[in-house]
């Protein structure tokens, strides 16, 4: 029943009664995902507490639902809604050969949903900085609706006159904003940078960081960012599995938005609300584009 293993611990599939949430036999009732803390994990109680604190009080169609938890020393468990299609990472990089390649329109739809989730976090009463936005933390339900999961590294945003939170540098190599790495200063727009990296992964079908690529190409942003502003070079970097599914105008608009999200200065990055509006505009443009007949 093991679904996967992460920094926090192992995730299992379980079954509960839809109304009482009491446990049921395998294959009956409602499926749930159960995250169990690994006792050797470098994460632990603080991350478990963050998940309960944030997902216990925040609710949005693009955030995964926390159904319950267990604190029974030394066991720490978290129980979530089950996301049938797994992570965006698994689909983008075909970790399971049974996964069909995601179409351009589906990638846009997933990007819009994830952007709405981040925008909601940033506009909540006390801004929430997610801090670990990446393809593996975007989960897909049975109809590919995306939900942001894993709030173990989330932080409350700055209070009063402050523009940032100073905190220990955490996150995932390849997705972390440069100002955060350099100073430990975490801004709401540090999340926007991570979103830009995921957009680049969705456009190219390549991982944010891959040591198997040649020197100079291991960091996706450093390697391909210079090409995003050149319409002619753009076609060569787009994922070949989407060929014929998008107009050159739509891909160029997506590239321009990605570049804005990846601005070195966080003040120059768009807000997530702006990102949602821009992605919806690109999606509308893409819907009107009819791919050539086979």
KARA-V985985 format. One record per backbone hydrogen bond with DSSP energy under -0.5 kcal/mol. CO is the residue of the C=O (numbers start at 0). NH is the residue of the N-H. E is the energy in kcal/mol with one decimal. If there is no record, write none. Layout:
BEGIN
co:CO nh:NH e:E
co:CO nh:NH e:E
END
This chain:
BEGIN
co:0 nh:12 e:-2.9
co:3 nh:10 e:-3.2
co:6 nh:42 e:-0.6
co:7 nh:37 e:-2.2
co:8 nh:5 e:-3.0
co:9 nh:35 e:-3.1
co:10 nh:2 e:-3.5
co:10 nh:3 e:-1.5
co:11 nh:33 e:-3.2
co:13 nh:31 e:-2.4
co:14 nh:23 e:-2.6
co:15 nh:29 e:-3.2
co:16 nh:20 e:-2.2
co:21 nh:16 e:-2.8
co:24 nh:27 e:-1.8
co:29 nh:15 e:-2.5
co:30 nh:81 e:-0.9
co:31 nh:13 e:-2.6
co:32 nh:34 e:-0.5
co:32 nh:79 e:-3.2
co:33 nh:11 e:-3.0
co:33 nh:35 e:-0.6
co:34 nh:77 e:-1.8
co:35 nh:9 e:-1.3
co:36 nh:38 e:-0.5
co:37 nh:40 e:-2.4
co:43 nh:47 e:-2.6
co:44 nh:48 e:-3.1
co:45 nh:49 e:-2.2
co:46 nh:50 e:-2.3
co:47 nh:51 e:-2.1
co:48 nh:52 e:-2.9
co:49 nh:53 e:-2.8
co:50 nh:54 e:-2.2
co:51 nh:55 e:-1.3
co:53 nh:56 e:-1.0
co:53 nh:57 e:-1.7
co:59 nh:62 e:-2.1
co:61 nh:147 e:-2.8
co:64 nh:66 e:-0.7
co:64 nh:80 e:-1.9
co:67 nh:78 e:-3.1
co:69 nh:76 e:-2.2
co:71 nh:74 e:-2.8
co:74 nh:71 e:-2.4
co:75 nh:36 e:-2.5
co:76 nh:69 e:-2.1
co:77 nh:34 e:-3.0
co:77 nh:79 e:-0.5
co:78 nh:66 e:-2.8
co:78 nh:67 e:-1.6
co:79 nh:32 e:-2.2
co:81 nh:83 e:-0.8
co:82 nh:85 e:-1.7
co:85 nh:139 e:-2.9
co:86 nh:90 e:-1.2
co:87 nh:91 e:-3.0
co:88 nh:92 e:-2.4
co:89 nh:94 e:-1.4
co:89 nh:95 e:-0.7
co:94 nh:96 e:-0.5
co:95 nh:98 e:-2.3
co:102 nh:106 e:-2.4
co:103 nh:107 e:-2.3
co:104 nh:108 e:-2.2
co:105 nh:109 e:-2.5
co:106 nh:110 e:-2.5
co:107 nh:111 e:-2.6
co:108 nh:112 e:-2.1
co:109 nh:113 e:-2.5
co:110 nh:114 e:-2.5
co:111 nh:115 e:-2.3
co:112 nh:116 e:-1.9
co:113 nh:117 e:-2.2
co:114 nh:118 e:-2.7
co:115 nh:119 e:-2.2
co:116 nh:120 e:-1.8
co:117 nh:121 e:-2.5
co:118 nh:122 e:-1.4
co:119 nh:123 e:-0.6
co:120 nh:123 e:-0.8
co:120 nh:127 e:-2.1
co:124 nh:126 e:-0.6
co:126 nh:128 e:-0.5
co:126 nh:156 e:-4.6
co:127 nh:129 e:-0.6
co:128 nh:154 e:-2.7
co:133 nh:136 e:-1.4
co:134 nh:87 e:-0.8
co:134 nh:88 e:-1.3
co:134 nh:137 e:-1.2
co:136 nh:138 e:-0.7
co:136 nh:148 e:-2.7
co:137 nh:87 e:-2.8
co:138 nh:146 e:-2.5
co:139 nh:84 e:-1.7
co:139 nh:85 e:-0.5
co:140 nh:143 e:-2.1
co:144 nh:140 e:-1.9
co:146 nh:138 e:-2.9
co:147 nh:63 e:-2.5
co:150 nh:153 e:-1.3
co:154 nh:128 e:-3.3
co:158 nh:161 e:-1.6
co:164 nh:166 e:-0.6
co:164 nh:185 e:-3.6
co:171 nh:174 e:-2.2
co:171 nh:175 e:-0.9
co:176 nh:179 e:-0.6
co:176 nh:180 e:-1.9
co:177 nh:181 e:-2.4
co:178 nh:182 e:-1.9
co:178 nh:184 e:-0.7
co:179 nh:183 e:-2.1
co:183 nh:166 e:-2.4
co:183 nh:185 e:-0.6
co:184 nh:186 e:-0.6
co:185 nh:164 e:-2.5
co:186 nh:189 e:-1.5
co:186 nh:190 e:-0.5
co:187 nh:190 e:-1.3
co:188 nh:192 e:-1.3
co:189 nh:193 e:-1.4
co:190 nh:194 e:-2.2
co:191 nh:195 e:-2.1
co:192 nh:196 e:-1.9
co:193 nh:197 e:-2.0
co:194 nh:198 e:-2.5
co:195 nh:199 e:-2.1
co:196 nh:200 e:-2.1
co:197 nh:201 e:-2.5
co:198 nh:202 e:-2.1
co:199 nh:203 e:-2.2
co:200 nh:204 e:-3.0
co:202 nh:238 e:-3.0
co:207 nh:219 e:-2.6
co:209 nh:212 e:-1.5
co:213 nh:216 e:-2.3
co:217 nh:209 e:-1.9
co:217 nh:219 e:-0.7
co:218 nh:222 e:-2.3
co:219 nh:223 e:-2.7
co:220 nh:224 e:-2.2
co:223 nh:226 e:-1.3
co:223 nh:227 e:-0.7
co:224 nh:227 e:-1.3
co:226 nh:229 e:-1.7
co:228 nh:230 e:-0.6
co:229 nh:233 e:-1.5
co:230 nh:234 e:-0.8
co:232 nh:235 e:-0.6
co:232 nh:236 e:-0.9
co:233 nh:236 e:-0.9
co:233 nh:237 e:-1.2
co:238 nh:241 e:-2.0
co:239 nh:242 e:-1.5
co:241 nh:244 e:-2.3
co:246 nh:250 e:-2.2
co:247 nh:251 e:-2.0
co:248 nh:252 e:-2.3
co:249 nh:253 e:-2.2
co:250 nh:254 e:-2.2
co:251 nh:255 e:-2.3
co:252 nh:256 e:-2.1
co:253 nh:257 e:-2.3
co:254 nh:258 e:-2.3
co:255 nh:259 e:-1.9
co:256 nh:260 e:-2.1
co:257 nh:261 e:-1.6
co:259 nh:262 e:-1.2
co:263 nh:265 e:-0.7
co:264 nh:267 e:-1.9
co:265 nh:268 e:-1.1
co:270 nh:274 e:-1.9
co:271 nh:275 e:-2.4
co:272 nh:276 e:-2.0
co:273 nh:277 e:-2.4
co:274 nh:278 e:-2.7
co:275 nh:279 e:-2.5
co:276 nh:280 e:-1.8
co:277 nh:281 e:-2.2
co:278 nh:282 e:-2.6
co:279 nh:283 e:-2.1
co:280 nh:284 e:-1.9
co:281 nh:285 e:-2.2
co:282 nh:286 e:-2.2
co:283 nh:287 e:-1.3
co:285 nh:288 e:-0.9
co:287 nh:289 e:-0.6
co:288 nh:290 e:-0.6
END
